[in-house]
Structure formats: structure tokens, C-alpha cells
Amino acid sequence: MADKRDYYEVLGVDKSASEADIKKAYRRLAKEYHPDLHPGDKEAEAHFKEVNEAYEILSDSDKKAKYDQFGHAAFDPSFGAGAGGFGGFGGMDFDLGDIFGSFFGGGASRANNGPRKGENIRANVSVTFEEAAFGVEKEVTVNRVESCDTCKGTGCEPGTTAQTCPNCHGSGSVRVQQQTVFGVMQSTTTCNHCGGSGKIIHQPCKSCKGAGAVRKQKKVNVSIPQGIDHGQTISLRGQGHAGSNGGPAGDLLITVGIRPHDKFTRDGSDVIYEMNISVTQAILGAEVQVPTLDGKVKYNIPEGTQSGTVFRLRGKGIPYLRGSGRGDQYVTVNVVIPSGLNSEQKEIVRSLEAAMSGKDYTPKKKKWKK
């Protein structure tokens, strides 16, 4: 047994490792090297056997104590014969699928020749600010796998049929047994005769070369709903890649991107807009035209409006994605202070300042105008 690796080294733990640490290391390595995840990989299979052998010893306190004292020699069939030696594990029958399932919840993965849903397709679509607000129809081009029209997805040349695999009898998987130090170990693996399909096609379809599916470019119409926001995804069921063995098609997942607007920004279902007004308009008040998604609307700026004041236009925001109604539009007023005044204009401003002296014109704090 001189060629065997140290069991602690196999599991990647030291001799002081707890039972929980040993189990954790085993779970990770058993999952990494399990034969069902590496069909036909002899090296992975050998690692898996080695990991199971190490765990079998180190997870048992009595066997671990023997191993710590005598090493691999403690499990030689000739060691301790007639005096409580281990003898050799003859007649024990292990199923690798059962071992795998007991640790990871459920049995080991099996070859599956039943109906399988097709994979999803992801695509992006760009819309304007207004299109996102009120909805729009868009056409998206995708490359997807579709069922072959010639063979209707069977993979066989029209007029012919597939033969049930004689190796796995149509199940797509086979059970193998191997003699190990623990006895006979069994595992289930994909049938290499039919590749897990459970059938043999002797006359493949010329259009799809026996695959049962072909790749095509397809134009798909998608309805962008009103109120959708940047980064949200629309799912079109059954518009993805075709399924196999009679399974349904996957979905088309379209992520919406909204292009920036030159005037508006968005906060959920509300529209944000900044508007410049003159000093005179701020002091005396004025009727102004405010741009909205529905066109310009009239709004009366009250006299004495301060820079930074926010006005709300009810119902002028984004329509709600689900349900009726709309958000609001919030208008922030920026009072523009003129520069480059001539001497006459400056004199007028000084006269205004003089006329206003002696009285407190500090406005009452009022931020929101409904």
C-alpha cells in the first residue's frame, strides 16, 4: 500500500480537523469529481474513488484511530487477522448515486432523454423617453434554434424512424459496476452508444443533420408597455430556443434601455424638469409655458418666487406600469441673474434697491407648490 496517498492529503485537511471539517471537505470533493459530472473521465473517476475511500476511514472514529496509529497498513487484509482486523469489506455493495444523493439532496444526475425545455434568449431594445412613457411596438431580431421543418424535430429523414438504442433500451443511461476496496460500487452514466437520447438514427435528416433543430434568424414583434422603466425586462414565453424531445421552447427575455431626454429626467413615475425664469418674472410673477410629455401647458408663476422653488403639475408624469393613473411632473425654477448690465440698467437696479430699503422682504419658507 506504499503507493496510496495520505488520506488527510486526499481530503485536503490536517490531522486536527474536526468531524465537520472532514465532512465538508468530502462533500466538496465528491461533488467536484463525481463520475456523473465527468462521463468518461477516468482521472475524475479515480479521484472520486480515492476521496470516498479517504472519507470512509476518516469519518469513522475507530477506523480513524487505527489509521492514525498504523497508516494504510491497518486496512491490509492480512493486518490483525483473527484479532479484530478489518479483513477487507468483501460482499459490500455501494451505489455511488446513493452516496452522492445522501449528501447533496436527491440522487446523482442521470442521463435524461425526456422532454426538455429550450434555453432562454436574451436581447436588448432601445426606446425613447416618450416611447417608454406611453408604450410602443418594436421589432427585435434574434438568432434562435427552431424545430426542423423537414423532419418535424425527429432528426430522421422523412419516411424513416429512429431505432431504440439496444445498449440502454431507450432509457439514455446505463448502470456500471466496479470492484473496489469497498466491494462492488455502482453508478449510473450516460449511454455512450446513443449519447443519452435513447435512440439511434440510421438515416439522419439532410436539413438538420439529425439534430432535429436548425438555427434561424427571426424577427419578433414586442409590445413595450407604457410606464416601463430603464433596465426592466419583458418576457415573451415560447419565443426562445426550441426544446428537445418534445419539450417546450424557452423564453425571449428583452431588456429595455431608455435613451436620455434633452429636457426631462425620470424618478419612478414622476418627471423632473428644470426651468429658467428672469428676475422680473420671479419678482412680479408671470404666466409661462411649461413643456410636458403632453405638450406645453400654461402655468402662473406667483410673484416673489425664489430660485429653487419646486412646482408640481399633477398627472403630467409617466403612466403607471400596472393600473391606471399617472405620476406628476415636478418643475424646479431657477432664477437667472443677468450679467453685463450697462450703466443705465445698473442705475435702475440701484433705484430699486433704494426703494426697497427699510423693509424685510425675506420670503416665507415654502418649498412645494401644489
C-alpha positions as CSV (number, residue, x, y, z in Angstrom):
1,M,0.0,0.0,0.0
2,A,3.0,2.3,-0.3
3,D,1.6,3.9,-3.5
4,K,-1.5,5.2,-1.7
5,R,-1.7,8.9,-0.8
6,D,-2.3,10.0,2.7
7,Y,-6.0,10.2,3.4
8,Y,-5.7,13.6,5.1
9,E,-3.8,14.9,2.0
10,V,-6.6,13.4,-0.3
11,L,-9.3,15.4,1.6
12,G,-7.1,18.5,2.0
13,V,-7.4,18.6,5.8
14,D,-4.9,18.1,8.6
15,K,-5.0,15.6,11.4
16,S,-6.5,18.0,13.8
17,A,-9.6,18.5,11.5
18,S,-12.9,18.1,13.2
19,E,-15.6,15.7,12.0
20,A,-17.5,18.6,10.5
21,D,-14.4,19.8,8.6
22,I,-13.8,16.3,7.2
23,K,-17.4,16.0,6.1
24,K,-17.3,19.5,4.5
25,A,-14.1,18.6,2.6
26,Y,-15.6,15.3,1.4
27,R,-18.8,16.9,0.2
28,R,-16.9,19.5,-1.9
29,L,-14.5,17.0,-3.5
30,A,-17.2,14.3,-4.1
31,K,-19.3,16.8,-5.9
32,E,-16.2,18.1,-7.9
33,Y,-15.1,14.6,-9.1
34,H,-18.4,12.7,-9.3
35,P,-18.4,10.5,-12.4
36,D,-21.9,11.6,-13.5
37,L,-20.5,15.1,-13.8
38,H,-17.4,13.8,-15.8
39,P,-18.7,11.0,-18.0
40,G,-15.8,9.0,-19.5
41,D,-13.2,10.9,-17.5
42,K,-11.1,8.1,-15.9
43,E,-9.0,10.6,-13.9
44,A,-12.0,12.2,-12.3
45,E,-13.4,8.7,-11.5
46,A,-10.1,7.7,-9.9
47,H,-10.1,10.9,-7.8
48,F,-13.7,10.2,-6.7
49,K,-12.9,6.7,-5.5
50,E,-9.9,8.0,-3.7
51,V,-12.0,10.7,-1.9
52,N,-14.6,8.1,-0.9
53,E,-12.0,5.8,0.4
54,A,-10.4,8.5,2.5
55,Y,-13.8,9.6,3.9
56,E,-14.8,6.1,4.7
57,I,-11.9,5.8,7.0
58,L,-11.6,9.3,8.5
59,S,-15.3,9.7,9.2
60,D,-15.3,6.6,11.4
61,S,-13.7,7.4,14.8
62,D,-12.5,3.8,15.3
63,K,-11.0,3.4,11.8
64,K,-9.5,6.9,12.0
65,A,-7.8,6.0,15.2
66,K,-6.4,2.8,13.6
67,Y,-5.2,4.8,10.6
68,D,-3.6,7.5,12.7
69,Q,-1.7,4.7,14.5
70,F,-0.8,2.3,11.7
71,G,-1.4,4.2,8.5
72,H,-2.7,2.3,5.4
73,A,-1.3,-1.0,6.8
74,A,-4.2,-1.1,9.3
75,F,-6.5,-1.9,6.4
76,D,-4.4,-4.6,4.7
77,P,-6.5,-7.8,4.7
78,S,-3.6,-9.5,6.5
79,F,-3.3,-6.9,9.2
80,G,-4.8,-8.1,12.6
81,A,-6.3,-11.2,11.0
82,G,-8.1,-13.1,13.8
83,A,-7.6,-10.3,16.2
84,G,-10.2,-7.8,15.2
85,G,-8.6,-6.8,11.9
86,F,-10.7,-5.2,9.3
87,G,-10.5,-8.0,6.8
88,G,-11.4,-6.4,3.5
89,F,-15.0,-5.3,3.1
90,G,-16.0,-8.3,1.0
91,G,-19.6,-8.5,-0.1
92,M,-20.4,-4.8,0.4
93,D,-22.3,-3.2,-2.5
94,F,-22.2,0.6,-2.8
95,D,-24.2,2.8,-5.2
96,L,-22.3,6.0,-6.0
97,G,-25.6,7.6,-6.8
98,D,-26.9,6.8,-3.3
99,I,-23.8,8.2,-1.7
100,F,-24.0,11.4,-3.8
101,G,-27.7,11.9,-3.1
102,S,-27.3,11.4,0.6
103,F,-25.0,14.4,0.8
104,F,-26.4,16.8,-1.9
105,G,-30.2,16.2,-1.7
106,G,-31.5,13.8,-4.3
107,G,-29.9,11.2,-6.4
108,A,-26.9,11.6,-8.8
109,S,-27.6,13.2,-12.1
110,R,-29.0,10.8,-14.7
111,A,-28.9,10.9,-18.5
112,N,-32.3,12.4,-19.5
113,N,-33.9,11.6,-22.8
114,G,-37.3,13.0,-21.7
115,P,-38.8,16.3,-22.9
116,R,-36.5,19.3,-22.2
117,K,-37.4,23.0,-22.3
118,G,-35.3,25.0,-24.7
119,E,-32.9,27.7,-23.4
120,N,-33.9,31.3,-23.0
121,I,-32.7,34.0,-25.3
122,R,-31.7,37.5,-24.0
123,A,-31.9,40.6,-26.2
124,N,-31.9,44.4,-25.7
125,V,-34.1,47.1,-27.2
126,S,-33.7,50.8,-27.0
127,V,-36.6,53.2,-26.8
128,T,-37.1,57.0,-26.4
129,F,-38.3,58.7,-23.2
130,E,-41.8,59.2,-24.7
131,E,-42.0,55.6,-26.0
132,A,-41.2,54.3,-22.6
133,A,-43.9,56.6,-21.1
134,F,-46.7,55.7,-23.5
135,G,-45.7,52.3,-24.9
136,V,-44.6,51.3,-28.4
137,E,-44.3,48.3,-30.7
138,K,-40.8,47.3,-31.6
139,E,-39.3,44.6,-33.8
140,V,-36.4,42.6,-32.4
141,T,-34.2,40.3,-34.5
142,V,-32.9,37.2,-32.7
143,N,-30.9,34.1,-33.7
144,R,-32.6,31.1,-32.3
145,V,-32.8,27.3,-32.6
146,E,-36.1,26.1,-34.1
147,S,-37.5,22.7,-34.7
148,C,-36.5,21.4,-38.2
149,D,-39.4,21.8,-40.6
150,T,-38.2,18.9,-42.8
151,C,-38.2,16.2,-40.1
152,K,-40.5,17.9,-37.6
153,G,-37.9,17.7,-34.9
154,T,-37.3,13.9,-35.1
155,G,-33.9,14.1,-36.6
156,C,-34.8,11.4,-39.1
157,E,-35.0,11.6,-42.9
158,P,-38.7,11.8,-43.8
159,G,-40.2,8.3,-44.2
160,T,-37.8,6.8,-41.7
161,T,-37.8,6.3,-37.9
162,A,-35.2,6.0,-35.2
163,Q,-34.4,2.7,-33.6
164,T,-34.5,2.2,-29.8
165,C,-30.9,2.1,-28.5
166,P,-30.1,-1.6,-27.9
167,N,-27.5,-0.7,-25.3
168,C,-29.7,1.3,-22.9
169,H,-33.1,0.1,-24.2
170,G,-34.2,3.6,-24.7
171,S,-33.5,5.0,-21.2
172,G,-30.5,7.0,-22.3
173,S,-28.4,5.8,-19.3
174,V,-26.6,2.7,-18.2
175,R,-25.5,1.3,-14.9
176,V,-21.9,0.3,-14.4
177,Q,-20.3,-1.8,-11.6
178,Q,-16.7,-1.6,-10.5
179,Q,-14.8,-3.7,-8.0
180,T,-13.1,-1.5,-5.4
181,V,-11.6,-1.9,-1.9
182,F,-15.1,-1.4,-0.6
183,G,-16.6,-4.1,-2.7
184,V,-18.8,-3.6,-5.8
185,M,-19.6,0.1,-6.5
186,Q,-22.3,1.0,-8.9
187,S,-23.0,4.3,-10.8
188,T,-25.3,5.5,-13.5
189,T,-23.9,7.2,-16.5
190,T,-24.9,8.5,-19.9
191,C,-25.1,5.8,-22.6
192,N,-22.2,6.3,-24.9
193,H,-23.9,4.4,-27.7
194,C,-26.7,6.9,-28.2
195,G,-25.3,9.9,-26.3
196,G,-28.2,9.8,-23.8
197,S,-31.0,10.2,-26.4
198,G,-32.2,6.6,-26.1
199,K,-32.4,6.2,-29.8
200,I,-30.2,5.5,-32.8
201,I,-30.8,7.4,-36.1
202,H,-29.6,5.4,-39.1
203,Q,-30.8,7.9,-41.7
204,P,-30.3,11.5,-40.4
205,C,-32.4,14.3,-41.8
206,K,-30.4,16.1,-44.5
207,S,-31.7,19.5,-43.5
208,C,-30.6,19.4,-39.8
209,K,-28.0,16.5,-40.0
210,G,-30.0,14.5,-37.4
211,A,-30.1,17.3,-34.8
212,G,-33.9,17.8,-35.1
213,A,-33.4,21.6,-35.0
214,V,-31.8,24.3,-37.1
215,R,-30.6,27.9,-36.3
216,K,-32.6,30.7,-37.9
217,Q,-32.7,34.5,-37.8
218,K,-36.2,35.6,-36.6
219,K,-37.9,38.9,-36.3
220,V,-40.1,39.1,-33.3
221,N,-42.6,41.9,-32.5
222,V,-42.7,43.0,-28.9
223,S,-45.1,45.4,-27.2
224,I,-43.3,47.7,-24.9
225,P,-45.9,48.6,-22.2
226,Q,-46.5,52.2,-21.1
227,G,-44.6,53.2,-18.0
228,I,-41.8,50.7,-18.3
229,D,-38.5,51.9,-16.7
230,H,-34.9,51.6,-17.8
231,G,-33.4,48.2,-17.2
232,Q,-36.7,46.3,-16.8
233,T,-37.1,43.0,-18.7
234,I,-40.1,41.8,-20.8
235,S,-40.6,38.0,-21.1
236,L,-42.1,36.5,-24.2
237,R,-43.0,32.9,-23.5
238,G,-42.1,30.3,-26.1
239,Q,-40.0,32.7,-28.2
240,G,-36.7,31.3,-27.1
241,H,-34.7,28.3,-28.4
242,A,-36.7,25.2,-29.3
243,G,-37.0,22.4,-26.7
244,S,-35.8,18.8,-27.3
245,N,-37.6,15.5,-27.3
246,G,-41.0,17.3,-27.5
247,G,-40.2,19.8,-24.7
248,P,-41.5,23.4,-24.9
249,A,-39.4,26.3,-26.3
250,G,-37.6,28.6,-24.0
251,D,-38.5,32.3,-23.5
252,L,-37.2,35.5,-25.1
253,L,-36.1,38.0,-22.4
254,I,-35.9,41.5,-23.7
255,T,-34.3,44.2,-21.5
256,V,-35.4,47.8,-22.2
257,G,-33.0,50.7,-22.3
258,I,-34.4,54.2,-22.3
259,R,-32.4,56.9,-24.2
260,P,-31.8,60.2,-22.3
261,H,-34.2,63.1,-22.9
262,D,-32.9,66.6,-23.6
263,K,-35.3,68.2,-21.2
264,F,-36.7,65.7,-18.8
265,T,-35.3,63.2,-16.3
266,R,-37.3,60.5,-14.5
267,D,-37.8,59.5,-10.9
268,G,-40.0,56.4,-10.9
269,S,-43.3,57.5,-12.4
270,D,-42.5,61.2,-11.9
271,V,-41.0,63.6,-14.5
272,I,-38.4,66.1,-13.4
273,Y,-37.9,69.4,-15.3
274,E,-35.8,72.5,-14.6
275,M,-37.0,75.9,-15.9
276,N,-35.2,79.2,-16.1
277,I,-37.1,82.4,-15.4
278,S,-35.9,86.1,-15.3
279,V,-35.5,88.2,-12.2
280,T,-38.5,90.3,-13.3
281,Q,-40.7,87.2,-13.7
282,A,-39.6,86.0,-10.3
283,I,-40.3,89.4,-8.6
284,L,-43.6,90.3,-10.4
285,G,-44.9,86.8,-11.3
286,A,-45.7,85.7,-14.8
287,E,-47.6,83.3,-17.0
288,V,-45.2,80.8,-18.5
289,Q,-45.3,77.9,-21.0
290,V,-44.0,74.7,-19.3
291,P,-43.0,71.7,-21.6
292,T,-44.6,68.4,-20.6
293,L,-44.9,64.9,-22.2
294,D,-48.4,66.1,-23.5
295,G,-47.1,69.4,-24.9
296,K,-46.8,72.8,-23.4
297,V,-49.1,73.9,-20.6
298,K,-49.7,77.3,-19.1
299,Y,-48.6,78.0,-15.5
300,N,-48.7,81.1,-13.4
301,I,-45.5,81.8,-11.6
302,P,-46.5,83.7,-8.4
303,E,-44.8,87.0,-7.6
304,G,-41.8,86.7,-5.2
305,T,-40.9,83.2,-6.4
306,Q,-37.4,82.2,-5.2
307,S,-34.8,80.3,-7.1
308,G,-35.0,76.6,-6.3
309,T,-38.8,76.6,-5.7
310,V,-40.4,73.4,-7.0
311,F,-43.9,73.4,-8.5
312,R,-46.0,70.2,-9.1
313,L,-48.1,69.6,-12.2
314,R,-50.4,66.8,-11.2
315,G,-51.0,63.9,-13.6
316,K,-48.3,65.1,-16.1
317,G,-45.8,62.4,-15.3
318,I,-45.3,58.8,-16.5
319,P,-48.4,56.5,-16.8
320,Y,-48.2,53.7,-14.2
321,L,-46.9,50.4,-15.5
322,R,-49.6,48.5,-13.8
323,G,-53.0,50.1,-13.2
324,S,-54.5,53.4,-14.2
325,G,-53.3,56.9,-13.5
326,R,-50.0,58.8,-13.9
327,G,-47.3,60.3,-11.9
328,D,-46.6,64.0,-11.6
329,Q,-44.2,66.5,-13.1
330,Y,-42.0,68.5,-10.8
331,V,-40.7,71.8,-12.1
332,T,-37.7,73.4,-10.4
333,V,-37.5,77.1,-11.0
334,N,-34.1,78.7,-11.5
335,V,-34.0,82.5,-11.3
336,V,-31.4,83.7,-13.8
337,I,-29.3,86.7,-12.5
338,P,-28.4,88.9,-15.5
339,S,-24.8,89.9,-16.1
340,G,-23.1,92.5,-18.3
341,L,-25.6,95.3,-17.5
342,N,-24.9,98.8,-18.9
343,S,-24.8,101.9,-16.8
344,E,-28.4,102.8,-17.3
345,Q,-29.6,99.3,-16.3
346,K,-27.4,99.3,-13.2
347,E,-28.8,102.6,-12.1
348,I,-32.3,101.2,-12.4
349,V,-31.3,98.3,-10.2
350,R,-29.8,100.7,-7.6
351,S,-33.0,102.7,-7.6
352,L,-35.0,99.5,-6.9
353,E,-32.6,98.6,-4.1
354,A,-33.0,102.1,-2.6
355,A,-36.8,101.9,-2.9
356,M,-36.9,98.6,-1.1
357,S,-34.6,99.6,1.8
358,G,-36.0,99.6,5.3
359,K,-38.4,96.7,4.9
360,D,-37.8,93.0,5.3
361,Y,-38.7,91.2,2.1
362,T,-37.4,87.8,3.2
363,P,-39.9,85.3,1.8
364,K,-41.8,82.8,3.9
365,K,-40.3,79.3,3.7
366,K,-42.4,77.5,1.2
367,K,-40.8,74.8,-0.9
368,W,-43.7,73.0,-2.5
369,K,-46.4,74.4,-4.6
370,K,-49.4,72.1,-5.2
